[in-house]
Amino acid sequence: MGGLPVRVLQAYRFALDPTPRQERALASHVGARRFAFNWGLALVKERLEARDRGEDVEVPWTLPALRREWNRQKHLVAPWWRENSKEAYSSGLDGLARALQNGSRSRKGERKGRRVGFPRFRKKGRGRESVRFTTGAIRVDDKSHVVLPRIGRVKTHEPATALLRRIEAGTARILSATVSREGGRWFVSFTCEVERQPGRPRFPWKVVGVDAGVKHLAVLSTGEVLPNPRALEKNLKQLARSNRALARRQKGSRGWQKARRRLAQIHARARNLRQDALHKLTHHLASTYGVVVVEQLHVAGMLKNRRLARALADAALAEIRRQLSYKCPWHGAVLVEAPPFHPSSKRCSRCGAVKPSLPLSQRVFRCEECGLVLDRDENAARNLAALVAAVAGSGPETENARGRDGRPAARQAIPEEAGSRHRRIAG
């Protein structure tokens, strides 16, 4: 597909192999970030209480205000502050400013998603341990080393060739680096501004419907079935054993720390297996088909079903749509989202008849009108593909509405017409 290159934000993540000295320095930076966050939160609470008593004081609610207060008091509250990069403290204050803003917007009803409350103090070993660098020496030194502020030259566990080649070619620029500790291992993630050539899928004229679920990771309208890795389910026995081992040890002891790391490693492995399957699926869809049709699932509401919550969370249904939302434009494909209440499972993909109900236990779709007998997931995927195929006036593997040489765009099926036999796509 021709066209001018576009600049997008893209992250490159690499595992690190730090030396013992570097590992202590990384842990110190993470601790400094946590200290700055907790110090700023204590200051905000103190000022709010003073204001409630009628005192005229300034509440540092934004990042610039928090930085000014930190620079005034850091020599007193943290005389050791020079041991770490200033970015560690700035990262903690930035996280606090974002948390305060999100809580305020959530209370006013201006923030989408679940309600967010007032921020709480961070505890060592709880939550995500990370620190972000935006200035200083941040670069990929060679294919096996990266450079971080105050940390120095750190060896990577895997080659950083993909990012290094782009930087040398002038098609990528590092904006920031985030160091995190997950499952007992250290990782660095570079946020980059990358220049990408507009792509072209292998079959730009083909439309595919994708029905994501629990039994299978995805069923395509072509009949292809992608298996669900069930990463969490396959590790439940190991998780139970590790949790029992952790409970038997004295909290804070060396054995307790070792058991805790083992538990974190099992969770990390399950997450990595899940992410690997999702990335392979979404890359295959975006690089193969011209139009990909998925459903807008209300996953938060689905997770309220206590019998299916763990299986639904393990399948990560919302993550499939999130990855497709940025991968489709990269490869020149179009992502179409069907409305949440589109009857893809209840509708017959041959004659269009809609069943009044279809329980989850019924895995085969049987149409009383035309006699179609088909797997319910494949039937749903065919109905999703028909949302776009109806526009082109042919089946799911014909010219789509935008044509072979059209520009990729994000589109959404019109909700009020989602249940009709003839549909349009909102451009």
Buried (B, 14 or more C-beta within 10 A) or exposed (E): BEEEEEEEEBEBEBEBBBEEEBBEBBBBBBBBBBBBBBBBBEBBBEBEEEEEEEEEEEBBBEBEBBBEBBEEEBEEBBEEBEEBBBBBBBBBBBBBBEBBBBBBEBEEEEBEEEEBEBBEEBEEEEEEBBBBBBEBBBBBBEBBBBBBBBBBEBEBEEEBEEBBEBBEEEBBEBEBBBBBBBBEBBBBBBBBEBBBBBBBBEBBBBBBBBBBBBBBBBBBBBEBBBEBBBBBBEBBEBBEEBEEBBEEBEEEEEEBBBBBBBBBBBBBBBBEBBBEBBEEBBBBBBBBBBBBBBBBBEBEEBBEEEEBEBBBBBBBBBBBBEBBBBBBBBBBBBBBBBBEEBEBBBBBBBEBEEBEEBEEEEEEBBBEEEEBEBBBBBBBBBBBBBBBBBBBEEBBBEBBBBEEEBEBEEBBBBBEBBBEEEBEBEE
